[in-house]
């Protein structure tokens, strides 16, 4: 995720994969006709597939199944918390609005398109979504053993808040305070 929710986060920067150009709706540069949209019941199986593909390689490293792989995807979709990108779906976000922030619970990018910029597009959507909701910051966490994410988030403007153990998960918590939108009529 870029991850969050422990095992969480998608990788906007990753290894290139010659197969990524074969994904309908996503070009090798991560662009395509598809836009981020709310997931529907018809997307649930693909949401699980993308999530499992994105997080599966972490099981051995962290010694536990990452939380996003155990999520109730159907319930999250029904609650309107899941957003997807690509046709077929290649990127997944789970976003939970709270009173004072937007919680990025999970971000997953299918390995076939990793390194294409799709993760960056998803993170941009997260920030824009928070602004649309009138929320001043985005919060997330990632597993302590997902060092790629711990290096990436600060580069993307996320501030480390704390390290906390929650059951079997050792998590680094981050937040990003969003700049207020510029009012073109102010002056």
Secondary structure per residue as TSV (DSSP state, phi and psi in degrees):
chain	resnum	aa	ss	phi	psi
A	1	X	-	360.0	79.1
A	2	X	-	-14.7	132.6
A	3	X	B	-138.5	165.5
A	4	X	-	-160.6	-170.5
A	5	X	S	33.3	52.8
A	6	X	S	58.2	89.8
A	7	X	S	107.4	13.1
A	8	X	-	-90.2	145.3
A	9	X	B	123.3	142.5
A	10	X	-	-98.4	162.5
A	11	X	-	-108.8	106.4
A	12	X	S	-72.5	-20.3
A	13	X	S	-121.2	122.6
A	14	X	-	-156.3	-167.3
A	15	X	-	-73.7	148.4
A	16	X	-	-78.1	156.0
A	17	X	-	-141.5	122.5
A	18	X	G	-60.9	-21.4
A	19	X	G	-77.8	-16.8
A	20	X	G	-61.3	-28.8
A	21	X	G	-71.2	-13.2
A	22	X	G	-87.6	-0.6
A	23	X	S	-83.9	118.2
A	24	X	T	-58.1	138.1
A	25	X	T	83.1	-8.3
A	26	X	-	-130.1	120.7
A	27	X	-	-84.1	165.7
A	28	X	T	-56.2	-22.9
A	29	X	T	-87.0	6.3
A	30	X	S	85.0	-2.8
A	31	X	-	-96.5	162.5
A	32	X	-	178.0	-178.6
A	33	X	S	-73.5	-19.6
A	34	X	-	-72.4	144.4
A	35	X	-	-119.2	161.9
A	36	X	-	-65.3	135.1
A	37	X	E	-144.8	159.4
A	38	X	E	-63.6	139.7
A	39	X	-	-72.4	152.2
A	40	X	-	-116.0	170.7
A	41	X	G	-56.1	-33.2
A	42	X	G	-68.1	-14.4
A	43	X	G	-91.8	-10.2
A	44	X	H	-55.5	-46.0
A	45	X	H	-62.3	-41.3
A	46	X	H	-71.1	-35.1
A	47	X	H	-58.4	-46.1
A	48	X	H	-63.6	-44.1
A	49	X	H	-60.5	-46.3
A	50	X	H	-65.5	-44.1
A	51	X	H	-60.8	-48.0
A	52	X	H	-62.6	-40.4
A	53	X	H	-66.2	-38.7
A	54	X	H	-72.5	-34.9
A	55	X	H	-104.4	-15.2
A	56	X	T	-55.1	-37.2
A	57	X	T	-69.5	-11.4
A	58	X	H	-84.0	-16.2
A	59	X	H	-55.0	-49.7
A	60	X	H	-65.9	-40.9
A	61	X	H	-65.7	-45.7
A	62	X	H	-93.6	-11.4
A	63	X	S	79.4	12.9
A	64	X	S	-155.9	153.9
A	65	X	-	-69.5	125.7
A	66	X	-	-58.2	140.7
A	67	X	G	-51.8	-40.5
A	68	X	G	-60.4	-27.3
A	69	X	G	-72.6	-19.9
A	70	X	G	-103.5	4.2
A	71	X	S	-67.0	154.4
A	72	X	-	-86.8	87.8
A	73	X	H	-61.2	-40.0
A	74	X	H	-62.5	-43.7
A	75	X	H	-65.9	-41.9
A	76	X	H	-63.7	-39.8
A	77	X	H	-64.0	-46.2
A	78	X	H	-60.5	-32.7
A	79	X	T	-80.2	-5.1
A	80	X	T	77.9	24.0
A	81	X	-	-93.7	-11.8
A	82	X	E	-107.1	133.9
A	83	X	E	-126.6	144.9
A	84	X	E	-131.1	160.2
A	85	X	E	-140.6	135.0
A	86	X	T	106.7	154.0
A	87	X	T	-133.6	102.0
A	88	X	T	-69.3	166.0
A	89	X	T	-55.4	128.0
A	90	X	-	-125.6	-12.0
A	91	X	E	-136.4	142.1
A	92	X	E	-136.0	136.4
A	93	X	E	-123.6	142.3
A	94	X	E	-120.2	114.4
A	95	X	E	-120.5	127.7
A	96	X	E	-118.8	108.5
A	97	X	E	-71.9	130.5
A	98	X	-	-115.2	175.4
A	99	X	S	-60.2	-37.8
A	100	X	S	-122.8	9.8
A	101	X	-	-165.8	166.4
A	102	X	E	-104.9	124.7
A	103	X	E	-94.3	119.9
A	104	X	E	-86.3	95.1
A	105	X	E	-73.6	-35.6
A	106	X	E	-161.0	143.6
A	107	X	E	-136.6	131.8
A	108	X	E	-138.2	135.5
A	109	X	E	-123.2	129.7
A	110	X	-	-61.3	136.9
A	111	X	G	-55.4	-27.4
A	112	X	G	-63.8	-21.6
A	113	X	G	-120.5	9.1
A	114	X	T	-60.3	139.0
A	115	X	T	88.3	1.5
A	116	X	S	-92.3	-6.4
A	117	X	S	96.5	-4.4
A	118	X	H	-62.7	-39.5
A	119	X	H	-61.5	-40.2
A	120	X	H	-63.9	-39.3
A	121	X	H	-62.8	-40.6
A	122	X	H	-64.8	-44.1
A	123	X	H	-64.4	-37.4
A	124	X	H	-61.8	-41.5
A	125	X	H	-61.0	-41.5
A	126	X	H	-56.1	-48.5
A	127	X	H	-65.4	-41.9
A	128	X	H	-65.7	-38.3
A	129	X	H	-63.4	-43.9
A	130	X	H	-59.5	-44.7
A	131	X	H	-61.7	-44.1
A	132	X	H	-59.0	-33.8
A	133	X	T	-82.8	-3.6
A	134	X	T	75.8	22.9
A	135	X	-	-97.3	133.8
A	136	X	-	-83.4	-9.2
A	137	X	E	-154.2	161.4
A	138	X	E	-113.3	136.6
A	139	X	E	-122.3	151.9
A	140	X	E	-159.7	171.3
A	141	X	E	-144.7	159.7
A	142	X	E	-140.6	154.1
A	143	X	E	-66.2	142.1
A	144	X	T	-57.2	-29.5
A	145	X	T	-84.2	-2.6
A	146	X	-	-95.4	67.9
A	147	X	H	-62.7	-26.2
A	148	X	H	-59.6	-42.6
A	149	X	H	-69.3	-38.1
A	150	X	H	-65.3	-28.1
A	151	X	H	-81.7	-35.0
A	152	X	H	-74.7	-46.7
A	153	X	H	-57.0	-45.2
A	154	X	H	-60.1	-36.0
A	155	X	H	-63.8	-25.5
A	156	X	T	-94.8	9.9
A	157	X	T	94.6	7.8
A	158	X	-	-86.5	137.6
A	159	X	E	-100.8	131.6
A	160	X	E	-66.8	132.4
A	161	X	E	-106.6	-51.9
A	162	X	E	-169.0	163.0
A	163	X	E	-109.2	130.9
A	164	X	E	-143.7	139.8
A	165	X	E	-97.0	128.0
A	166	X	E	-127.1	99.2
A	167	X	T	61.7	-127.4
A	168	X	T	-82.1	-0.2
A	169	X	E	-104.2	125.8
A	170	X	E	-101.2	110.3
A	171	X	E	-120.1	143.1
A	172	X	E	-100.9	123.8
A	173	X	E	-98.2	138.8
A	174	X	E	-132.2	160.5
A	175	X	E	-146.2	154.5
A	176	X	E	-133.4	115.5
A	177	X	E	-79.8	127.2
A	178	X	-	-88.7	140.3
A	179	X	-	-66.8	140.4
A	180	X	-	-64.8	142.3
A	181	X	-	-62.0	143.4
A	182	X	-	-79.3	128.9
A	183	X	-	-91.3	109.9
A	184	X	T	-66.6	-15.9
A	185	X	T	-90.0	-12.8
A	186	X	-	-74.1	145.5
A	187	X	-	179.1	360.0
